[in-house]
Amino acid sequence: MSEKKAPGARAAKPAPKQPVQLDPQYITRLTVTLLAICVVVALLLGVTNAITKPLIDEAKAEKARAAMMAVFPADEYVPVERELPKGISAWYTVRHGSTSVGWVLETTAAGSQGPITMMVGVDINGEVTGVSVISHSETSNIGTKVVDSQTVLDRLIGMSHADGEITLNAGTNRFDGVSGATYSSKGVVAGVNAALDAVAPDVGKW
């Protein structure tokens, strides 16, 4: 039978909690241990980066060279030493032997799902020699019908700004895109136009 409290009786207060006393030596050891772990991890990351970065850079350079060869085969690609215009991330002079015959430019333009990065070759007359898409995020079976189709991209070969900027599906200097992939087609056209704009001041000067 439970004991009944007398009327007016107050409940006993719980005893106050005693503060936790931490051993200073323990805190020091823990701090040193954590610091040592951080140093070891940082060293391991540094070693890993030192080993893998050259391999990654080499793979990127090889991929870029393959893309340049695809749009404008040459003996040498010499970086252009000037400020890059908007939309241009790399610019090279194309040489056969000691003769400069055109340019290859890496351009980036907006697609339907993100940026489309491509290599564009342009000869000394200002005509497109080839287009190769390096990276994109376009929708499979829609935008990829443009960016992954070399047959479609090759329609741009021979086009120039002689009759004004290249336009999509209309105008006198038209590029016929893929039905249902308008934004991807626009992105490719924008990238090519950026390349042609960049080299325009040098066309016909060699």
C-alpha positions in Angstrom: 0.0 0.0 0.0 1.5 3.3 -1.1 2.4 5.9 1.5 0.2 9.0 1.2 1.9 12.5 1.6 0.5 14.7 4.2 -1.4 17.7 3.0 0.8 20.7 2.3 4.0 18.6 2.3 6.6 19.7 -0.2 8.4 17.3 -2.6 12.0 16.9 -1.8 14.4 18.8 -4.1 16.7 16.6 -6.2 20.3 16.9 -5.2 22.3 19.3 -7.5 24.4 17.7 -10.2 28.1 17.8 -9.5 30.1 19.4 -12.3 32.1 16.9 -14.4 35.8 17.2 -13.7 37.9 16.5 -16.8 41.5 15.5 -16.3 43.7 18.2 -17.9 46.2 15.5 -19.0 43.4 13.6 -20.7 42.3 16.7 -22.6 45.9 17.3 -23.7 46.4 13.7 -24.9 43.1 13.9 -26.8 44.0 17.2 -28.5 47.4 15.9 -29.5 45.9 12.7 -30.8 43.3 14.5 -32.9 46.0 16.9 -34.2 48.2 14.0 -35.2 45.3 12.3 -37.1 44.6 15.6 -39.0 48.3 15.9 -39.9 48.5 12.3 -41.1 45.3 12.7 -43.2 46.5 16.0 -44.7 49.9 14.4 -45.6 48.1 11.4 -47.2 45.9 13.7 -49.2 48.9 15.7 -50.3 50.8 12.6 -51.4 47.7 11.2 -53.2 47.2 14.6 -55.0 50.9 14.8 -56.0 50.7 11.3 -57.5 47.3 11.6 -59.3 47.3 15.3 -60.4 50.0 14.8 -63.1 48.1 11.8 -64.4 44.8 13.7 -64.4 46.4 16.7 -66.1 48.0 14.4 -68.7 44.6 12.7 -69.4 42.9 16.1 -69.8 45.6 17.4 -72.1 45.4 14.2 -74.2 41.6 14.5 -74.4 41.9 18.2 -75.5 44.5 17.3 -78.1 42.3 14.5 -79.5 39.4 17.0 -79.7 41.6 19.5 -81.5 42.8 16.9 -83.9 39.2 16.0 -84.6 38.2 19.5 -85.6 41.5 20.7 -87.3 44.3 18.1 -87.8 47.7 19.8 -87.5 51.4 19.4 -86.6 51.2 21.9 -83.7 48.8 23.8 -81.6 50.3 27.0 -80.2 48.4 28.8 -77.4 47.3 32.3 -78.3 48.8 34.9 -75.9 45.9 37.4 -75.5 43.0 38.0 -73.2 40.3 35.4 -73.9 36.9 36.8 -74.9 33.7 35.8 -73.0 32.8 32.2 -73.7 36.3 31.2 -74.8 38.3 29.1 -72.4 41.2 28.2 -74.6 42.6 29.4 -78.0 45.3 27.9 -80.2 46.9 28.8 -83.5 47.0 25.8 -85.8 50.3 25.2 -87.6 51.4 22.9 -90.4 55.1 23.0 -90.1 56.0 26.7 -89.7 52.8 27.9 -91.5 49.8 29.1 -89.5 46.6 27.9 -91.1 43.9 28.7 -88.6 42.7 28.4 -85.1 41.1 26.0 -82.6 39.1 27.4 -79.8 37.4 25.8 -76.8 34.1 27.5 -76.2 31.3 27.0 -73.6 27.6 27.9 -74.1 24.4 27.2 -72.3 22.5 24.1 -73.2 19.1 22.8 -71.9 20.6 21.2 -68.8 23.9 23.0 -68.3 27.0 24.2 -70.1 28.1 22.6 -73.4 31.8 22.8 -73.9 33.2 22.2 -77.4 36.2 22.6 -79.6 35.7 24.6 -82.8 38.2 24.7 -85.7 38.3 27.8 -87.9 40.6 28.2 -91.0 42.3 31.4 -92.1 39.3 32.3 -94.3 37.0 32.3 -91.2 35.3 29.0 -92.1 34.5 26.3 -89.6 36.6 23.2 -90.1 34.9 21.1 -87.4 33.1 21.0 -84.1 33.6 18.5 -81.3 31.7 18.5 -78.0 33.9 17.8 -75.0 31.4 17.8 -72.2 27.7 18.4 -71.6 24.8 17.5 -69.4 22.1 17.3 -72.1 19.1 15.0 -71.8 19.6 11.5 -73.2 17.8 10.9 -76.5 16.9 14.5 -76.8 19.8 16.9 -76.4 22.2 14.1 -77.1 20.8 13.9 -80.6 22.7 17.1 -81.2 25.8 17.1 -79.0 26.6 13.4 -79.4 25.9 13.2 -83.1 28.9 14.0 -85.2 26.7 13.9 -88.3 24.7 16.9 -86.9 27.8 18.8 -85.7 29.4 18.3 -89.1 26.6 20.4 -90.7 28.5 23.4 -89.3 31.6 22.7 -91.4 32.2 25.4 -94.0 29.9 27.9 -92.3 31.3 31.4 -91.5 30.2 34.9 -90.6 30.5 36.1 -94.2 26.7 36.4 -94.2 26.3 37.4 -90.6 26.0 35.2 -87.5 24.8 31.7 -87.8 21.2 31.4 -86.9 19.1 28.4 -85.9 16.4 27.1 -88.3 16.0 30.4 -90.1 17.8 33.2 -91.9 20.3 33.3 -94.7 23.1 31.8 -92.6 21.0 29.0 -91.0 22.0 25.9 -89.1 19.2 23.3 -89.1 19.1 21.8 -85.6 17.3 18.7 -84.3 13.6 18.8 -83.8 12.8 18.7 -80.1 16.3 19.6 -79.1 16.1 23.4 -79.7 18.1 24.5 -76.6 20.9 22.1 -77.3 21.0 23.2 -80.9 21.1 26.8 -79.8 24.0 26.1 -77.4 26.1 24.5 -80.1 25.3 27.5 -82.5 26.2 30.0 -79.7 29.5 28.2 -79.1 30.4 28.3 -82.8 29.4 31.9 -83.1 31.6 32.8 -80.2 34.6 31.2 -81.9 33.9 32.9 -85.2 33.6 36.3 -83.4 36.9 35.8 -81.6 38.9 35.2 -84.7 37.1 37.7 -87.0 39.7 40.5 -86.5 42.5 38.1 -87.7 40.7 36.5 -90.7 42.5 37.1 -93.9 45.5 38.8 -92.4 48.0 35.9 -92.9 
